[in-house]
Amino acid sequence: MVMFEKLCQISNNLKKLIVVHNQGVTQLLHFLYPTKVVHFDPLDMVHIEFNGIEWNEITEDSGIFIRRVSFRD
């Protein structure tokens, strides 16, 4: 998955990241937190944290889902 590979290449100096929606974002979210993200609209924002791990240590289901904000609701 290209987006996951790019995520793992981010410098560890960077502590926060915003990813703008495109076709790969939903796949990335399902990979990072498969039990929480059901549907992701282009206007949605999802907050996922990775506590205590570096970008290159991220694995499937390693994210901590904080919240989803939908502007359609």
mmCIF file as Biopython writes it, N, C-alpha, C and O atoms, coordinates in Angstrom:
data_model
#
loop_
_atom_site.group_PDB
_atom_site.id
_atom_site.type_symbol
_atom_site.label_atom_id
_atom_site.label_alt_id
_atom_site.label_comp_id
_atom_site.label_asym_id
_atom_site.label_entity_id
_atom_site.label_seq_id
_atom_site.pdbx_PDB_ins_code
_atom_site.Cartn_x
_atom_site.Cartn_y
_atom_site.Cartn_z
_atom_site.occupancy
_atom_site.B_iso_or_equiv
_atom_site.auth_seq_id
_atom_site.auth_asym_id
_atom_site.pdbx_PDB_model_num
ATOM 1   N N  . MET A ? 1  ? 0.848   -1.171 0.000  1.0 0.0 1  A 1 
ATOM 2   C CA . MET A ? 1  ? 0.000   0.000  0.000  1.0 0.0 1  A 1 
ATOM 3   C C  . MET A ? 1  ? 0.895   1.236  0.000  1.0 0.0 1  A 1 
ATOM 4   O O  . MET A ? 1  ? 1.685   1.424  0.925  1.0 0.0 1  A 1 
ATOM 5   N N  . VAL A ? 2  ? 0.785   2.062  -1.004 1.0 0.0 2  A 1 
ATOM 6   C CA . VAL A ? 2  ? 1.668   3.202  -1.199 1.0 0.0 2  A 1 
ATOM 7   C C  . VAL A ? 2  ? 1.555   4.209  -0.063 1.0 0.0 2  A 1 
ATOM 8   O O  . VAL A ? 2  ? 2.575   4.693  0.427  1.0 0.0 2  A 1 
ATOM 9   N N  . MET A ? 3  ? 0.346   4.534  0.365  1.0 0.0 3  A 1 
ATOM 10  C CA . MET A ? 3  ? 0.187   5.534  1.426  1.0 0.0 3  A 1 
ATOM 11  C C  . MET A ? 3  ? 0.822   5.069  2.730  1.0 0.0 3  A 1 
ATOM 12  O O  . MET A ? 3  ? 1.420   5.872  3.446  1.0 0.0 3  A 1 
ATOM 13  N N  . PHE A ? 4  ? 0.703   3.791  3.046  1.0 0.0 4  A 1 
ATOM 14  C CA . PHE A ? 4  ? 1.318   3.260  4.259  1.0 0.0 4  A 1 
ATOM 15  C C  . PHE A ? 4  ? 2.839   3.341  4.170  1.0 0.0 4  A 1 
ATOM 16  O O  . PHE A ? 4  ? 3.504   3.706  5.139  1.0 0.0 4  A 1 
ATOM 17  N N  . GLU A ? 5  ? 3.383   3.002  3.008  1.0 0.0 5  A 1 
ATOM 18  C CA . GLU A ? 5  ? 4.835   3.085  2.812  1.0 0.0 5  A 1 
ATOM 19  C C  . GLU A ? 5  ? 5.333   4.514  3.002  1.0 0.0 5  A 1 
ATOM 20  O O  . GLU A ? 5  ? 6.374   4.733  3.623  1.0 0.0 5  A 1 
ATOM 21  N N  . LYS A ? 6  ? 4.595   5.488  2.472  1.0 0.0 6  A 1 
ATOM 22  C CA . LYS A ? 6  ? 4.972   6.900  2.624  1.0 0.0 6  A 1 
ATOM 23  C C  . LYS A ? 6  ? 4.869   7.334  4.080  1.0 0.0 6  A 1 
ATOM 24  O O  . LYS A ? 6  ? 5.713   8.092  4.559  1.0 0.0 6  A 1 
ATOM 25  N N  . LEU A ? 7  ? 3.850   6.867  4.787  1.0 0.0 7  A 1 
ATOM 26  C CA . LEU A ? 7  ? 3.670   7.189  6.205  1.0 0.0 7  A 1 
ATOM 27  C C  . LEU A ? 7  ? 4.867   6.712  7.021  1.0 0.0 7  A 1 
ATOM 28  O O  . LEU A ? 7  ? 5.334   7.412  7.920  1.0 0.0 7  A 1 
ATOM 29  N N  . CYS A ? 8  ? 5.355   5.528  6.707  1.0 0.0 8  A 1 
ATOM 30  C CA . CYS A ? 8  ? 6.483   4.953  7.447  1.0 0.0 8  A 1 
ATOM 31  C C  . CYS A ? 8  ? 7.811   5.649  7.136  1.0 0.0 8  A 1 
ATOM 32  O O  . CYS A ? 8  ? 8.792   5.444  7.851  1.0 0.0 8  A 1 
ATOM 33  N N  . GLN A ? 9  ? 7.856   6.459  6.089  1.0 0.0 9  A 1 
ATOM 34  C CA . GLN A ? 9  ? 9.075   7.157  5.706  1.0 0.0 9  A 1 
ATOM 35  C C  . GLN A ? 9  ? 9.157   8.571  6.277  1.0 0.0 9  A 1 
ATOM 36  O O  . GLN A ? 9  ? 10.135  9.277  6.034  1.0 0.0 9  A 1 
ATOM 37  N N  . ILE A ? 10 ? 8.156   8.987  7.022  1.0 0.0 10 A 1 
ATOM 38  C CA . ILE A ? 10 ? 8.131   10.342 7.582  1.0 0.0 10 A 1 
ATOM 39  C C  . ILE A ? 10 ? 9.228   10.487 8.629  1.0 0.0 10 A 1 
ATOM 40  O O  . ILE A ? 10 ? 9.498   9.558  9.391  1.0 0.0 10 A 1 
ATOM 41  N N  . SER A ? 11 ? 9.849   11.639 8.661  1.0 0.0 11 A 1 
ATOM 42  C CA . SER A ? 11 ? 10.888  11.919 9.649  1.0 0.0 11 A 1 
ATOM 43  C C  . SER A ? 11 ? 10.307  11.866 11.049 1.0 0.0 11 A 1 
ATOM 44  O O  . SER A ? 11 ? 9.206   12.361 11.286 1.0 0.0 11 A 1 
ATOM 45  N N  . ASN A ? 12 ? 11.040  11.270 11.973 1.0 0.0 12 A 1 
ATOM 46  C CA . ASN A ? 12 ? 10.582  11.184 13.360 1.0 0.0 12 A 1 
ATOM 47  C C  . ASN A ? 12 ? 10.575  12.544 14.052 1.0 0.0 12 A 1 
ATOM 48  O O  . ASN A ? 12 ? 10.057  12.670 15.162 1.0 0.0 12 A 1 
ATOM 49  N N  . ASN A ? 13 ? 11.144  13.559 13.409 1.0 0.0 13 A 1 
ATOM 50  C CA . ASN A ? 13 ? 11.058  14.920 13.947 1.0 0.0 13 A 1 
ATOM 51  C C  . ASN A ? 13 ? 9.647   15.481 13.814 1.0 0.0 13 A 1 
ATOM 52  O O  . ASN A ? 13 ? 9.269   16.392 14.552 1.0 0.0 13 A 1 
ATOM 53  N N  . LEU A ? 14 ? 8.873   14.947 12.884 1.0 0.0 14 A 1 
ATOM 54  C CA . LEU A ? 14 ? 7.505   15.385 12.659 1.0 0.0 14 A 1 
ATOM 55  C C  . LEU A ? 14 ? 6.588   14.616 13.604 1.0 0.0 14 A 1 
ATOM 56  O O  . LEU A ? 14 ? 6.560   13.386 13.576 1.0 0.0 14 A 1 
ATOM 57  N N  . LYS A ? 15 ? 5.850   15.322 14.426 1.0 0.0 15 A 1 
ATOM 58  C CA . LYS A ? 15 ? 5.007   14.672 15.438 1.0 0.0 15 A 1 
ATOM 59  C C  . LYS A ? 15 ? 3.534   14.619 15.059 1.0 0.0 15 A 1 
ATOM 60  O O  . LYS A ? 15 ? 2.799   13.794 15.602 1.0 0.0 15 A 1 
ATOM 61  N N  . LYS A ? 16 ? 3.078   15.476 14.142 1.0 0.0 16 A 1 
ATOM 62  C CA . LYS A ? 16 ? 1.675   15.490 13.730 1.0 0.0 16 A 1 
ATOM 63  C C  . LYS A ? 16 ? 1.606   15.525 12.218 1.0 0.0 16 A 1 
ATOM 64  O O  . LYS A ? 16 ? 2.492   16.065 11.555 1.0 0.0 16 A 1 
ATOM 65  N N  . LEU A ? 17 ? 0.544   14.945 11.678 1.0 0.0 17 A 1 
ATOM 66  C CA . LEU A ? 17 ? 0.396   14.850 10.240 1.0 0.0 17 A 1 
ATOM 67  C C  . LEU A ? 17 ? -1.070  14.988 9.868  1.0 0.0 17 A 1 
ATOM 68  O O  . LEU A ? 17 ? -1.935  14.407 10.522 1.0 0.0 17 A 1 
ATOM 69  N N  . ILE A ? 18 ? -1.351  15.744 8.833  1.0 0.0 18 A 1 
ATOM 70  C CA . ILE A ? 18 ? -2.691  15.830 8.266  1.0 0.0 18 A 1 
ATOM 71  C C  . ILE A ? 18 ? -2.616  15.245 6.863  1.0 0.0 18 A 1 
ATOM 72  O O  . ILE A ? 18 ? -1.775  15.645 6.058  1.0 0.0 18 A 1 
ATOM 73  N N  . VAL A ? 19 ? -3.490  14.308 6.580  1.0 0.0 19 A 1 
ATOM 74  C CA . VAL A ? 19 ? -3.543  13.693 5.261  1.0 0.0 19 A 1 
ATOM 75  C C  . VAL A ? 19 ? -4.842  14.128 4.599  1.0 0.0 19 A 1 
ATOM 76  O O  . VAL A ? 19 ? -5.920  13.915 5.153  1.0 0.0 19 A 1 
ATOM 77  N N  . VAL A ? 20 ? -4.754  14.727 3.438  1.0 0.0 20 A 1 
ATOM 78  C CA . VAL A ? 20 ? -5.938  15.179 2.711  1.0 0.0 20 A 1 
ATOM 79  C C  . VAL A ? 20 ? -6.525  13.992 1.960  1.0 0.0 20 A 1 
ATOM 80  O O  . VAL A ? 20 ? -5.805  13.177 1.384  1.0 0.0 20 A 1 
ATOM 81  N N  . HIS A ? 21 ? -7.841  13.918 1.982  1.0 0.0 21 A 1 
ATOM 82  C CA . HIS A ? 21 ? -8.549  12.768 1.412  1.0 0.0 21 A 1 
ATOM 83  C C  . HIS A ? 21 ? -8.222  12.552 -0.061 1.0 0.0 21 A 1 
ATOM 84  O O  . HIS A ? 21 ? -8.211  13.483 -0.867 1.0 0.0 21 A 1 
ATOM 85  N N  . ASN A ? 22 ? -7.964  11.332 -0.369 1.0 0.0 22 A 1 
ATOM 86  C CA . ASN A ? 22 ? -7.903  10.860 -1.749 1.0 0.0 22 A 1 
ATOM 87  C C  . ASN A ? 22 ? -8.313  9.395  -1.708 1.0 0.0 22 A 1 
ATOM 88  O O  . ASN A ? 22 ? -8.711  8.906  -0.651 1.0 0.0 22 A 1 
ATOM 89  N N  . GLN A ? 23 ? -8.230  8.702  -2.794 1.0 0.0 23 A 1 
ATOM 90  C CA . GLN A ? 23 ? -8.741  7.331  -2.846 1.0 0.0 23 A 1 
ATOM 91  C C  . GLN A ? 23 ? -8.028  6.371  -1.908 1.0 0.0 23 A 1 
ATOM 92  O O  . GLN A ? 23 ? -8.615  5.372  -1.491 1.0 0.0 23 A 1 
ATOM 93  N N  . GLY A ? 24 ? -6.774  6.651  -1.565 1.0 0.0 24 A 1 
ATOM 94  C CA . GLY A ? 24 ? -6.031  5.743  -0.707 1.0 0.0 24 A 1 
ATOM 95  C C  . GLY A ? 24 ? -6.231  5.963  0.780  1.0 0.0 24 A 1 
ATOM 96  O O  . GLY A ? 24 ? -5.828  5.120  1.582  1.0 0.0 24 A 1 
ATOM 97  N N  . VAL A ? 25 ? -6.840  7.067  1.169  1.0 0.0 25 A 1 
ATOM 98  C CA . VAL A ? 25 ? -6.965  7.377  2.595  1.0 0.0 25 A 1 
ATOM 99  C C  . VAL A ? 25 ? -7.878  6.384  3.305  1.0 0.0 25 A 1 
ATOM 100 O O  . VAL A ? 25 ? -7.555  5.939  4.406  1.0 0.0 25 A 1 
ATOM 101 N N  . THR A ? 26 ? -9.002  6.029  2.706  1.0 0.0 26 A 1 
ATOM 102 C CA . THR A ? 26 ? -9.909  5.075  3.342  1.0 0.0 26 A 1 
ATOM 103 C C  . THR A ? 26 ? -9.214  3.734  3.554  1.0 0.0 26 A 1 
ATOM 104 O O  . THR A ? 26 ? -9.360  3.118  4.610  1.0 0.0 26 A 1 
ATOM 105 N N  . GLN A ? 27 ? -8.461  3.281  2.560  1.0 0.0 27 A 1 
ATOM 106 C CA . GLN A ? 27 ? -7.708  2.027  2.701  1.0 0.0 27 A 1 
ATOM 107 C C  . GLN A ? 27 ? -6.686  2.136  3.828  1.0 0.0 27 A 1 
ATOM 108 O O  . GLN A ? 27 ? -6.522  1.207  4.619  1.0 0.0 27 A 1 
ATOM 109 N N  . LEU A ? 28 ? -6.009  3.265  3.897  1.0 0.0 28 A 1 
ATOM 110 C CA . LEU A ? 28 ? -5.016  3.481  4.952  1.0 0.0 28 A 1 
ATOM 111 C C  . LEU A ? 28 ? -5.675  3.448  6.325  1.0 0.0 28 A 1 
ATOM 112 O O  . LEU A ? 28 ? -5.148  2.821  7.244  1.0 0.0 28 A 1 
ATOM 113 N N  . LEU A ? 29 ? -6.810  4.107  6.481  1.0 0.0 29 A 1 
ATOM 114 C CA . LEU A ? 29 ? -7.506  4.120  7.769  1.0 0.0 29 A 1 
ATOM 115 C C  . LEU A ? 29 ? -7.981  2.732  8.163  1.0 0.0 29 A 1 
ATOM 116 O O  . LEU A ? 29 ? -7.881  2.355  9.331  1.0 0.0 29 A 1 
ATOM 117 N N  . HIS A ? 30 ? -8.496  1.967  7.213  1.0 0.0 30 A 1 
ATOM 118 C CA . HIS A ? 30 ? -8.907  0.590  7.512  1.0 0.0 30 A 1 
ATOM 119 C C  . HIS A ? 30 ? -7.717  -0.254 7.947  1.0 0.0 30 A 1 
ATOM 120 O O  . HIS A ? 30 ? -7.861  -1.132 8.797  1.0 0.0 30 A 1 
ATOM 121 N N  . PHE A ? 31 ? -6.562  -0.001 7.384  1.0 0.0 31 A 1 
ATOM 122 C CA . PHE A ? 31 ? -5.356  -0.736 7.754  1.0 0.0 31 A 1 
ATOM 123 C C  . PHE A ? 31 ? -4.885  -0.353 9.155  1.0 0.0 31 A 1 
ATOM 124 O O  . PHE A ? 31 ? -4.542  -1.218 9.961  1.0 0.0 31 A 1 
ATOM 125 N N  . LEU A ? 32 ? -4.870  0.960  9.440  1.0 0.0 32 A 1 
ATOM 126 C CA . LEU A ? 32 ? -4.357  1.440  10.720 1.0 0.0 32 A 1 
ATOM 127 C C  . LEU A ? 32 ? -5.284  1.130  11.885 1.0 0.0 32 A 1 
ATOM 128 O O  . LEU A ? 32 ? -4.825  0.880  12.999 1.0 0.0 32 A 1 
ATOM 129 N N  . TYR A ? 33 ? -6.579  1.145  11.630 1.0 0.0 33 A 1 
ATOM 130 C CA . TYR A ? 33 ? -7.542  0.874  12.702 1.0 0.0 33 A 1 
ATOM 131 C C  . TYR A ? 33 ? -8.772  0.201  12.105 1.0 0.0 33 A 1 
ATOM 132 O O  . TYR A ? 33 ? -9.816  0.840  11.971 1.0 0.0 33 A 1 
ATOM 133 N N  . PRO A ? 34 ? -8.671  -1.058 11.751 1.0 0.0 34 A 1 
ATOM 134 C CA . PRO A ? 34 ? -9.716  -1.747 10.983 1.0 0.0 34 A 1 
ATOM 135 C C  . PRO A ? 34 ? -11.058 -1.906 11.691 1.0 0.0 34 A 1 
ATOM 136 O O  . PRO A ? 34 ? -12.080 -2.049 11.020 1.0 0.0 34 A 1 
ATOM 137 N N  . THR A ? 35 ? -11.089 -1.886 12.995 1.0 0.0 35 A 1 
ATOM 138 C CA . THR A ? 35 ? -12.350 -2.130 13.693 1.0 0.0 35 A 1 
ATOM 139 C C  . THR A ? 35 ? -13.189 -0.878 13.896 1.0 0.0 35 A 1 
ATOM 140 O O  . THR A ? 35 ? -14.347 -0.989 14.297 1.0 0.0 35 A 1 
ATOM 141 N N  . LYS A ? 36 ? -12.650 0.306  13.635 1.0 0.0 36 A 1 
ATOM 142 C CA . LYS A ? 36 ? -13.368 1.549  13.932 1.0 0.0 36 A 1 
ATOM 143 C C  . LYS A ? 36 ? -13.835 2.311  12.694 1.0 0.0 36 A 1 
ATOM 144 O O  . LYS A ? 36 ? -14.951 2.831  12.692 1.0 0.0 36 A 1 
ATOM 145 N N  . VAL A ? 37 ? -13.039 2.393  11.664 1.0 0.0 37 A 1 
ATOM 146 C CA . VAL A ? 37 ? -13.370 3.214  10.513 1.0 0.0 37 A 1 
ATOM 147 C C  . VAL A ? 37 ? -14.263 2.424  9.560  1.0 0.0 37 A 1 
ATOM 148 O O  . VAL A ? 37 ? -13.821 1.455  8.942  1.0 0.0 37 A 1 
ATOM 149 N N  . VAL A ? 38 ? -15.503 2.839  9.449  1.0 0.0 38 A 1 
ATOM 150 C CA . VAL A ? 38 ? -16.449 2.136  8.594  1.0 0.0 38 A 1 
ATOM 151 C C  . VAL A ? 38 ? -16.552 2.813  7.239  1.0 0.0 38 A 1 
ATOM 152 O O  . VAL A ? 38 ? -16.415 2.160  6.205  1.0 0.0 38 A 1 
ATOM 153 N N  . HIS A ? 39 ? -16.791 4.115  7.237  1.0 0.0 39 A 1 
ATOM 154 C CA . HIS A ? 39 ? -16.915 4.870  5.998  1.0 0.0 39 A 1 
ATOM 155 C C  . HIS A ? 39 ? -16.262 6.225  6.199  1.0 0.0 39 A 1 
ATOM 156 O O  . HIS A ? 39 ? -16.380 6.830  7.265  1.0 0.0 39 A 1 
ATOM 157 N N  . PHE A ? 40 ? -15.584 6.691  5.185  1.0 0.0 40 A 1 
ATOM 158 C CA . PHE A ? 40 ? -14.862 7.949  5.289  1.0 0.0 40 A 1 
ATOM 159 C C  . PHE A ? 40 ? -15.225 8.814  4.097  1.0 0.0 40 A 1 
ATOM 160 O O  . PHE A ? 40 ? -14.842 8.513  2.966  1.0 0.0 40 A 1 
ATOM 161 N N  . ASP A ? 41 ? -15.965 9.893  4.346  1.0 0.0 41 A 1 
ATOM 162 C CA . ASP A ? 41 ? -16.357 10.826 3.298  1.0 0.0 41 A 1 
ATOM 163 C C  . ASP A ? 41 ? -15.247 11.850 3.063  1.0 0.0 41 A 1 
ATOM 164 O O  . ASP A ? 41 ? -14.414 12.069 3.943  1.0 0.0 41 A 1 
ATOM 165 N N  . PRO A ? 42 ? -15.226 12.481 1.880  1.0 0.0 42 A 1 
ATOM 166 C CA . PRO A ? 42 ? -14.197 13.482 1.591  1.0 0.0 42 A 1 
ATOM 167 C C  . PRO A ? 42 ? -14.151 14.640 2.587  1.0 0.0 42 A 1 
ATOM 168 O O  . PRO A ? 42 ? -13.102 15.267 2.734  1.0 0.0 42 A 1 
ATOM 169 N N  . LEU A ? 43 ? -15.237 14.939 3.265  1.0 0.0 43 A 1 
ATOM 170 C CA . LEU A ? 43 ? -15.253 16.049 4.212  1.0 0.0 43 A 1 
ATOM 171 C C  . LEU A ? 43 ? -14.940 15.628 5.651  1.0 0.0 43 A 1 
ATOM 172 O O  . LEU A ? 43 ? -14.866 16.479 6.537  1.0 0.0 43 A 1 
ATOM 173 N N  . ASP A ? 44 ? -14.758 14.343 5.892  1.0 0.0 44 A 1 
ATOM 174 C CA . ASP A ? 44 ? -14.519 13.842 7.240  1.0 0.0 44 A 1 
ATOM 175 C C  . ASP A ? 44 ? -13.086 14.101 7.698  1.0 0.0 44 A 1 
ATOM 176 O O  . ASP A ? 44 ? -12.161 14.227 6.896  1.0 0.0 44 A 1 
ATOM 177 N N  . MET A ? 45 ? -12.945 14.173 9.013  1.0 0.0 45 A 1 
ATOM 178 C CA . MET A ? 45 ? -11.622 14.221 9.632  1.0 0.0 45 A 1 
ATOM 179 C C  . MET A ? 45 ? -11.554 13.081 10.648 1.0 0.0 45 A 1 
ATOM 180 O O  . MET A ? 45 ? -12.514 12.826 11.375 1.0 0.0 45 A 1 
ATOM 181 N N  . VAL A ? 46 ? -10.427 12.414 10.686 1.0 0.0 46 A 1 
ATOM 182 C CA . VAL A ? 46 ? -10.222 11.315 11.628 1.0 0.0 46 A 1 
ATOM 183 C C  . VAL A ? 46 ? -8.941  11.593 12.402 1.0 0.0 46 A 1 
ATOM 184 O O  . VAL A ? 46 ? -7.909  11.939 11.826 1.0 0.0 46 A 1 
ATOM 185 N N  . HIS A ? 47 ? -9.027  11.435 13.709 1.0 0.0 47 A 1 
ATOM 186 C CA . HIS A ? 47 ? -7.881  11.654 14.585 1.0 0.0 47 A 1 
ATOM 187 C C  . HIS A ? 47 ? -7.429  10.280 15.084 1.0 0.0 47 A 1 
ATOM 188 O O  . HIS A ? 47 ? -8.162  9.600  15.803 1.0 0.0 47 A 1 
ATOM 189 N N  . ILE A ? 48 ? -6.229  9.884  14.701 1.0 0.0 48 A 1 
ATOM 190 C CA . ILE A ? 48 ? -5.626  8.624  15.138 1.0 0.0 48 A 1 
ATOM 191 C C  . ILE A ? 48 ? -4.273  8.960  15.741 1.0 0.0 48 A 1 
ATOM 192 O O  . ILE A ? 48 ? -3.506  9.729  15.160 1.0 0.0 48 A 1 
ATOM 193 N N  . GLU A ? 49 ? -3.976  8.391  16.898 1.0 0.0 49 A 1 
ATOM 194 C CA . GLU A ? 49 ? -2.688  8.608  17.551 1.0 0.0 49 A 1 
ATOM 195 C C  . GLU A ? 49 ? -1.875  7.327  17.557 1.0 0.0 49 A 1 
ATOM 196 O O  . GLU A ? 49 ? -2.412  6.220  17.557 1.0 0.0 49 A 1 
ATOM 197 N N  . PHE A ? 50 ? -0.573  7.511  17.563 1.0 0.0 50 A 1 
ATOM 198 C CA . PHE A ? 50 ? 0.373   6.398  17.650 1.0 0.0 50 A 1 
ATOM 199 C C  . PHE A ? 50 ? 1.292   6.719  18.826 1.0 0.0 50 A 1 
ATOM 200 O O  . PHE A ? 50 ? 2.309   7.394  18.662 1.0 0.0 50 A 1 
ATOM 201 N N  . ASN A ? 51 ? 0.940   6.245  19.982 1.0 0.0 51 A 1 
ATOM 202 C CA . ASN A ? 51 ? 1.686   6.580  21.191 1.0 0.0 51 A 1 
ATOM 203 C C  . ASN A ? 51 ? 2.921   5.706  21.365 1.0 0.0 51 A 1 
ATOM 204 O O  . ASN A ? 51 ? 2.844   4.477  21.346 1.0 0.0 51 A 1 
ATOM 205 N N  . GLY A ? 52 ? 4.058   6.369  21.536 1.0 0.0 52 A 1 
ATOM 206 C CA . GLY A ? 52 ? 5.289   5.663  21.879 1.0 0.0 52 A 1 
ATOM 207 C C  . GLY A ? 52 ? 5.961   4.914  20.757 1.0 0.0 52 A 1 
ATOM 208 O O  . GLY A ? 52 ? 6.875   4.128  21.006 1.0 0.0 52 A 1 
ATOM 209 N N  . ILE A ? 53 ? 5.533   5.136  19.516 1.0 0.0 53 A 1 
ATOM 210 C CA . ILE A ? 53 ? 6.204   4.460  18.404 1.0 0.0 53 A 1 
ATOM 211 C C  . ILE A ? 53 ? 6.616   5.496  17.359 1.0 0.0 53 A 1 
ATOM 212 O O  . ILE A ? 53 ? 6.013   6.563  17.245 1.0 0.0 53 A 1 
ATOM 213 N N  . GLU A ? 54 ? 7.641   5.158  16.612 1.0 0.0 54 A 1 
ATOM 214 C CA . GLU A ? 54 ? 8.129   6.019  15.542 1.0 0.0 54 A 1 
ATOM 215 C C  . GLU A ? 54 ? 7.302   5.739  14.287 1.0 0.0 54 A 1 
ATOM 216 O O  . GLU A ? 54 ? 6.616   4.720  14.203 1.0 0.0 54 A 1 
ATOM 217 N N  . TRP A ? 55 ? 7.369   6.646  13.317 1.0 0.0 55 A 1 
ATOM 218 C CA . TRP A ? 55 ? 6.612   6.480  12.076 1.0 0.0 55 A 1 
ATOM 219 C C  . TRP A ? 55 ? 6.937   5.151  11.400 1.0 0.0 55 A 1 
ATOM 220 O O  . TRP A ? 55 ? 6.040   4.481  10.888 1.0 0.0 55 A 1 
ATOM 221 N N  . ASN A ? 56 ? 8.207   4.768  11.397 1.0 0.0 56 A 1 
ATOM 222 C CA . ASN A ? 56 ? 8.589   3.533  10.708 1.0 0.0 56 A 1 
ATOM 223 C C  . ASN A ? 56 ? 8.240   2.272  11.499 1.0 0.0 56 A 1 
ATOM 224 O O  . ASN A ? 56 ? 8.479   1.164  11.019 1.0 0.0 56 A 1 
ATOM 225 N N  . GLU A ? 57 ? 7.682   2.418  12.693 1.0 0.0 57 A 1 
ATOM 226 C CA . GLU A ? 57 ? 7.263   1.271  13.505 1.0 0.0 57 A 1 
ATOM 227 C C  . GLU A ? 57 ? 5.760   1.024  13.429 1.0 0.0 57 A 1 
ATOM 228 O O  . GLU A ? 57 ? 5.251   0.092  14.052 1.0 0.0 57 A 1 
ATOM 229 N N  . ILE A ? 58 ? 5.051   1.853  12.670 1.0 0.0 58 A 1 
ATOM 230 C CA . ILE A ? 58 ? 3.606   1.700  12.549 1.0 0.0 58 A 1 
ATOM 231 C C  . ILE A ? 58 ? 3.287   0.402  11.827 1.0 0.0 58 A 1 
ATOM 232 O O  . ILE A ? 58 ? 3.882   0.085  10.797 1.0 0.0 58 A 1 
ATOM 233 N N  . THR A ? 59 ? 2.345   -0.337 12.376 1.0 0.0 59 A 1 
ATOM 234 C CA . THR A ? 59 ? 1.898   -1.588 11.783 1.0 0.0 59 A 1 
ATOM 235 C C  . THR A ? 59 ? 0.375   -1.604 11.752 1.0 0.0 59 A 1 
ATOM 236 O O  . THR A ? 59 ? -0.281  -0.701 12.272 1.0 0.0 59 A 1 
ATOM 237 N N  . GLU A ? 60 ? -0.165  -2.630 11.141 1.0 0.0 60 A 1 
ATOM 238 C CA . GLU A ? 60 ? -1.614  -2.774 11.099 1.0 0.0 60 A 1 
ATOM 239 C C  . GLU A ? 60 ? -2.187  -2.768 12.514 1.0 0.0 60 A 1 
ATOM 240 O O  . GLU A ? 60 ? -1.678  -3.447 13.406 1.0 0.0 60 A 1 
ATOM 241 N N  . ASP A ? 61 ? -3.238  -2.002 12.701 1.0 0.0 61 A 1 
ATOM 242 C CA . ASP A ? 61 ? -3.955  -1.916 13.973 1.0 0.0 61 A 1 
ATOM 243 C C  . ASP A ? 61 ? -3.118  -1.302 15.101 1.0 0.0 61 A 1 
ATOM 244 O O  . ASP A ? 61 ? -3.420  -1.519 16.274 1.0 0.0 61 A 1 
ATOM 245 N N  . SER A ? 62 ? -2.069  -0.538 14.764 1.0 0.0 62 A 1 
ATOM 246 C CA . SER A ? 62 ? -1.256  0.083  15.811 1.0 0.0 62 A 1 
ATOM 247 C C  . SER A ? 62 ? -1.761  1.466  16.198 1.0 0.0 62 A 1 
ATOM 248 O O  . SER A ? 62 ? -1.297  2.049  17.179 1.0 0.0 62 A 1 
ATOM 249 N N  . GLY A ? 63 ? -2.713  1.992  15.429 1.0 0.0 63 A 1 
ATOM 250 C CA . GLY A ? 63 ? -3.255  3.304  15.731 1.0 0.0 63 A 1 
ATOM 251 C C  . GLY A ? 63 ? -4.301  3.261  16.831 1.0 0.0 63 A 1 
ATOM 252 O O  . GLY A ? 63 ? -4.994  2.260  17.012 1.0 0.0 63 A 1 
ATOM 253 N N  . ILE A ? 64 ? -4.402  4.357  17.557 1.0 0.0 64 A 1 
ATOM 254 C CA . ILE A ? 64 ? -5.421  4.509  18.591 1.0 0.0 64 A 1 
ATOM 255 C C  . ILE A ? 64 ? -6.440  5.502  18.046 1.0 0.0 64 A 1 
ATOM 256 O O  . ILE A ? 64 ? -6.139  6.686  17.891 1.0 0.0 64 A 1 
ATOM 257 N N  . PHE A ? 65 ? -7.648  5.020  17.756 1.0 0.0 65 A 1 
ATOM 258 C CA . PHE A ? 65 ? -8.692  5.868  17.200 1.0 0.0 65 A 1 
ATOM 259 C C  . PHE A ? 65 ? -9.183  6.823  18.277 1.0 0.0 65 A 1 
ATOM 260 O O  . PHE A ? 65 ? -9.609  6.386  19.346 1.0 0.0 65 A 1 
ATOM 261 N N  . ILE A ? 66 ? -9.129  8.119  18.005 1.0 0.0 66 A 1 
ATOM 262 C CA . ILE A ? 66 ? -9.577  9.126  18.955 1.0 0.0 66 A 1 
ATOM 263 C C  . ILE A ? 66 ? -10.991 9.590  18.608 1.0 0.0 66 A 1 
ATOM 264 O O  . ILE A ? 66 ? -11.889 9.533  19.449 1.0 0.0 66 A 1 
ATOM 265 N N  . ARG A ? 67 ? -11.190 10.051 17.363 1.0 0.0 67 A 1 
ATOM 266 C CA . ARG A ? 67 ? -12.537 10.464 16.960 1.0 0.0 67 A 1 
ATOM 267 C C  . ARG A ? 67 ? -12.611 10.672 15.458 1.0 0.0 67 A 1 
ATOM 268 O O  . ARG A ? 67 ? -11.601 10.833 14.773 1.0 0.0 67 A 1 
ATOM 269 N N  . ARG A ? 68 ? -13.838 10.663 14.975 1.0 0.0 68 A 1 
ATOM 270 C CA . ARG A ? 68 ? -14.156 10.985 13.584 1.0 0.0 68 A 1 
ATOM 271 C C  . ARG A ? 68 ? -15.117 12.158 13.598 1.0 0.0 68 A 1 
ATOM 272 O O  . ARG A ? 68 ? -16.106 12.144 14.331 1.0 0.0 68 A 1 
ATOM 273 N N  . VAL A ? 69 ? -14.835 13.167 12.798 1.0 0.0 69 A 1 
ATOM 274 C CA . VAL A ? 69 ? -15.716 14.317 12.680 1.0 0.0 69 A 1 
ATOM 275 C C  . VAL A ? 69 ? -16.231 14.360 11.256 1.0 0.0 69 A 1 
ATOM 276 O O  . VAL A ? 69 ? -15.454 14.425 10.304 1.0 0.0 69 A 1 
ATOM 277 N N  . SER A ? 70 ? -17.552 14.323 11.120 1.0 0.0 70 A 1 
ATOM 278 C CA . SER A ? 70 ? -18.172 14.361 9.806  1.0 0.0 70 A 1 
ATOM 279 C C  . SER A ? 70 ? -18.948 15.665 9.653  1.0 0.0 70 A 1 
ATOM 280 O O  . SER A ? 70 ? -19.741 16.021 10.526 1.0 0.0 70 A 1 
ATOM 281 N N  . PHE A ? 71 ? -18.731 16.363 8.575  1.0 0.0 71 A 1 
ATOM 282 C CA . PHE A ? 71 ? -19.450 17.590 8.303  1.0 0.0 71 A 1 
ATOM 283 C C  . PHE A ? 71 ? -20.790 17.326 7.618  1.0 0.0 71 A 1 
ATOM 284 O O  . PHE A ? 71 ? -21.557 18.256 7.367  1.0 0.0 71 A 1 
ATOM 285 N N  . ARG A ? 72 ? -21.064 16.081 7.321  1.0 0.0 72 A 1 
ATOM 286 C CA . ARG A ? 72 ? -22.354 15.709 6.717  1.0 0.0 72 A 1 
ATOM 287 C C  . ARG A ? 72 ? -23.412 15.427 7.768  1.0 0.0 72 A 1 
ATOM 288 O O  . ARG A ? 72 ? -24.604 15.442 7.462  1.0 0.0 72 A 1 
ATOM 289 N N  . ASP A ? 73 ? -22.999 15.171 8.992  1.0 0.0 73 A 1 
ATOM 290 C CA . ASP A ? 73 ? -23.957 14.855 10.074 1.0 0.0 73 A 1 
ATOM 291 C C  . ASP A ? 73 ? -24.664 16.119 10.540 1.0 0.0 73 A 1 
ATOM 292 O O  . ASP A ? 73 ? -25.503 16.061 11.439 1.0 0.0 73 A 1 
#
